[in-house]
Amino acid sequence: MLLPAVLVTALLAAACAAPTGTGSSAAGVSIGVADGGEAYWQVFQRKAKAAGIDVQLVNFTDYNQPNPALAQKQLQLNEFQHLQYLANYNVRNHDTLVPIGATAVYPLPLYSVKHTSVADIPAGGQVVIPNDPTNQARALLVLQAAKLVTLKGGGNTLSTPGDIDAAASRVTVVAVDAAQTATNLQSVDAAIVNNNYATSAKLGPDKVIFKDDPNSAAAKPYINAFVTRAEDKDNPTYQRLVQIYHDPEVEAAIAADLGTSGVLKNNSAADLQATTAALEDTIRKAGV
């Protein structure tokens, strides 16, 4: 999943492991993940086993790998990405992977070590955001929700700093490598920092002065999901695994491992697929 996010951070160099099993059967399912070391997956596997499904986790450290592995039938499912990432992948690779079940959405926080609220940020203040396309657009939407910037036309999941209406905005925005957002906090008024980099920098929740609403329409493209090939979207075994992910014991284990920053989601497969299709259409029309 695109975790605290996962939530599309700088890509690493190579997949951590090769699939331990590539065949598909009624009882065996290989799932590509990016956090296979988390204990909650053991609870998930145990619950799946009790339901007659042998889940084999394939852990990746390079977000570029799980979708091609799924498309090439080295996996049956993956669970590491949100809908916006999936839509970008499908359009750029002329693929048709589809989401079949929601997992969670992770709010994108605005941190500050100088101010305790958004209202304290002075006019003309400076805010740092990640510069990779997916996180950059989402960060701008967060800043707009915080009333720090105004985006021309209201903004969307493809927005860039060039879309900022400077005259109508309170702050200036500087886009840097996602790994550098936390390190810039001492010299700016605030920064959008992905959760993994915030954890590394020991930024606690007390430094969060704003985050997007996980239940808002603007957050919907960032719902993480189980994904499979289009021809397998109605596979009952895969659908059962989505249900198992939301078993109360599994959800409790997820909260214990990942904290309470994520909000678990149960959007239907049809809803997720419609959202992804709309995002793909937007990307195609934009020609990016």
C-alpha positions in Angstrom: 0.0 0.0 0.0 0.9 3.5 -0.3 1.5 3.9 3.3 1.8 6.9 5.5 2.6 6.8 2.5 3.0 5.2 1.3 1.6 7.6 0.1 4.1 7.7 -3.1 7.4 8.6 -1.7 10.7 8.7 -3.6 11.2 5.4 -5.4 14.0 3.1 -4.4 16.2 1.2 -6.7 15.1 -2.4 -6.8 12.6 -5.0 -5.7 13.5 -6.5 -2.3 12.4 -10.0 -3.2 11.2 -12.1 -6.1 7.9 -13.9 -5.9 7.9 -17.0 -3.8 5.1 -18.4 -5.9 3.7 -17.3 -9.2 1.0 -19.9 -9.9 -2.6 -19.2 -9.3 -5.0 -21.7 -7.7 -8.2 -21.7 -5.7 -6.1 -22.0 -2.5 -3.0 -20.0 -3.2 -2.7 -16.2 -3.9 0.4 -14.2 -4.2 0.1 -10.6 -3.1 2.7 -7.9 -3.8 3.1 -5.5 -0.9 5.5 -2.8 0.2 5.4 -3.5 4.0 5.5 -7.2 4.2 7.5 -7.1 7.5 4.6 -5.6 9.4 3.0 -8.0 11.9 -0.6 -7.3 10.8 0.1 -9.3 7.6 0.7 -12.4 9.7 -2.8 -11.9 11.2 -4.2 -11.5 7.7 -2.5 -14.6 6.5 -3.7 -16.6 9.5 -7.3 -15.5 8.9 -7.0 -16.3 5.2 -5.6 -19.7 5.9 -8.6 -20.4 8.2 -10.8 -19.5 5.2 -8.9 -22.0 3.0 -6.7 -19.4 1.2 -2.9 -19.7 1.3 -1.6 -16.1 1.0 2.0 -15.7 -0.1 3.4 -12.1 0.4 5.9 -10.8 -2.1 7.6 -7.7 -0.6 8.9 -4.9 -2.9 11.0 -1.8 -2.0 10.6 -0.3 -5.5 7.1 1.0 -6.2 7.8 0.6 -9.9 7.8 -3.2 -9.6 4.5 -4.5 -8.2 2.2 -3.3 -11.1 4.3 -4.8 -13.9 4.7 -8.0 -11.8 0.9 -8.2 -11.5 0.4 -7.4 -15.2 2.8 -10.2 -16.1 0.9 -12.7 -13.9 3.8 -13.1 -11.4 1.3 -12.0 -8.8 -2.5 -12.3 -8.4 -3.0 -9.1 -6.4 -1.0 -6.2 -5.1 -1.8 -3.9 -2.2 0.6 -0.9 -2.0 -0.9 2.0 -3.9 -3.6 4.5 -4.0 -6.0 5.1 -6.9 -4.1 8.2 -8.2 -0.9 6.1 -8.5 -2.8 3.3 -10.2 -4.4 5.7 -12.7 -1.1 7.2 -13.5 0.4 3.7 -14.1 -2.4 2.5 -16.3 -2.4 5.6 -18.5 1.4 5.7 -18.9 1.7 1.9 -19.5 -1.5 1.4 -21.5 -2.6 -1.1 -18.8 -6.0 -2.0 -17.3 -5.3 -3.0 -13.7 -8.3 -2.4 -11.5 -9.0 -1.9 -7.8 -11.3 -4.4 -6.2 -11.3 -3.4 -2.5 -10.4 -0.4 -0.4 -7.9 -0.6 2.5 -7.3 2.9 4.0 -6.5 6.5 3.3 -3.7 8.3 5.0 -4.1 12.1 5.5 -1.1 14.2 4.3 0.1 16.4 7.2 1.4 19.9 7.2 4.1 20.2 9.9 5.6 23.2 11.6 8.3 23.7 14.2 7.7 27.4 14.4 3.9 27.7 14.5 1.2 25.9 16.4 -1.6 26.6 14.0 -2.2 27.6 10.3 -3.5 31.0 11.5 0.0 31.8 12.9 1.7 31.5 9.5 2.3 35.1 8.4 1.4 36.5 5.0 4.3 35.9 2.7 5.5 32.9 4.7 7.2 30.0 3.0 5.9 26.4 2.8 7.8 23.4 1.4 6.1 20.6 -0.4 7.4 17.4 -2.1 8.2 17.8 -5.8 7.2 14.4 -7.2 4.0 14.8 -9.2 1.6 12.7 -7.1 2.6 14.1 -3.8 3.0 17.6 -5.2 -0.5 17.9 -6.4 -2.0 16.4 -3.3 0.2 18.8 -1.1 -1.1 21.8 -3.1 -4.7 20.6 -2.5 -3.9 20.3 1.3 -2.5 23.9 1.3 -5.7 25.1 -0.5 -7.9 23.3 2.1 -5.9 25.1 4.8 -6.5 28.4 3.0 -2.8 29.1 2.5 -2.9 29.0 -1.3 -5.5 29.4 -4.0 -5.3 27.2 -7.1 -6.5 28.4 -10.5 -9.7 26.7 -11.5 -9.9 25.0 -8.0 -7.0 22.6 -8.7 -7.0 18.9 -9.2 -4.8 15.8 -8.8 -2.5 17.1 -11.5 -1.9 20.6 -10.1 1.6 22.1 -10.0 3.0 25.2 -8.3 2.5 26.9 -11.7 -1.3 26.7 -10.9 -1.0 28.8 -7.8 -2.8 32.1 -7.9 -0.1 34.1 -6.2 -2.2 37.2 -5.7 -4.9 35.3 -3.9 -2.5 33.1 -1.8 -1.0 33.8 1.7 2.2 31.9 1.3 4.9 31.1 -1.3 5.5 27.4 -2.1 8.8 25.7 -2.7 8.9 22.2 -4.1 11.8 20.0 -3.1 12.7 16.3 -3.1 10.3 14.5 -0.7 13.2 13.3 1.4 14.3 16.9 2.0 10.9 18.3 3.2 11.5 17.5 6.9 15.1 18.8 6.9 13.8 22.2 5.6 11.4 22.7 8.5 13.9 24.8 10.5 14.2 27.4 7.8 10.6 27.7 6.6 7.2 28.3 8.2 5.8 24.8 7.4 6.2 21.7 5.3 4.1 18.9 3.8 6.0 15.8 4.9 5.1 12.2 4.0 4.6 10.0 7.0 7.7 7.9 6.5 10.0 10.9 6.3 8.2 12.4 9.3 8.8 9.3 11.3 12.5 9.3 10.3 12.7 12.9 11.4 10.9 12.2 14.7 8.1 14.6 13.9 5.3 13.8 16.3 1.6 14.6 15.9 2.2 17.7 18.1 3.9 19.3 15.1 1.0 18.7 12.8 -0.9 22.0 12.2 -3.2 20.8 9.4 -4.0 17.7 7.4 -6.5 16.8 4.7 -9.9 15.4 5.6 -9.8 11.6 4.8 -13.5 11.6 4.2 -13.5 14.5 1.7 -14.0 14.2 -2.0 -10.5 15.6 -2.4 -9.0 12.6 -0.5 -10.8 10.0 -2.5 -8.1 9.6 -5.2 -5.7 8.7 -2.4 -7.6 5.7 -1.0 -5.3 2.6 -1.0 -6.7 -0.5 -2.6 -6.2 -4.2 -3.5 -5.6 -4.3 -7.2 -5.8 -7.1 -9.8 -6.0 -7.6 -13.5 -9.2 -6.6 -15.2 -10.1 -10.2 -16.1 -9.9 -11.2 -12.5 -11.8 -8.3 -10.9 -14.8 -10.6 -10.0 -12.7 -13.5 -8.7 -14.5 -14.6 -5.5 -11.3 -15.7 -3.7 -9.8 -12.2 -4.2 -13.0 -10.6 -3.0 -12.9 -12.8 0.1 -9.4 -11.5 0.8 -10.7 -7.9 0.8 -13.3 -9.0 3.3 -10.6 -10.6 5.5 -8.5 -7.4 5.5 -11.5 -5.8 7.2 -11.9 -8.5 9.8 -12.0 -6.8 13.2 -8.9 -8.7 14.3 -6.9 -7.7 11.2 -8.0 -4.1 11.5 -6.9 -4.0 15.1 -3.5 -5.4 14.1 -3.2 -2.8 11.4 -3.9 0.0 13.9 -1.3 -1.5 16.3 1.3 -1.5 13.5 0.6 1.6 11.6 -1.0 3.8 14.3 -4.3 5.7 14.0 -3.3 8.2 11.3 -4.8 6.0 8.6 -8.6 5.8 8.2 -9.8 2.4 7.0 -12.1 2.5 4.0 -14.8 0.1 2.7 -15.6 1.7 -0.6 -17.1 -0.8 -3.0 -15.2 -2.2 -6.0 -17.5 -0.5 -8.4 -17.0 2.9 -6.7 -13.2 2.5 -6.7 -13.2 1.4 -10.3 -15.4 4.4 -11.3 -13.0 6.8 -9.5 -10.0 5.3 -11.1 -11.6 5.5 -14.6 -12.3 9.2 -14.0 -8.8 9.9 -12.9 -7.4 8.1 -16.0 -9.7 10.2 -18.1 -8.4 13.4 -16.5 -4.8 12.3 -17.0 -5.4 11.4 -20.7 -7.1 14.8 -21.4 -4.2 16.6 -19.7 -1.7 14.7 -21.9 0.7 13.9 -19.0 
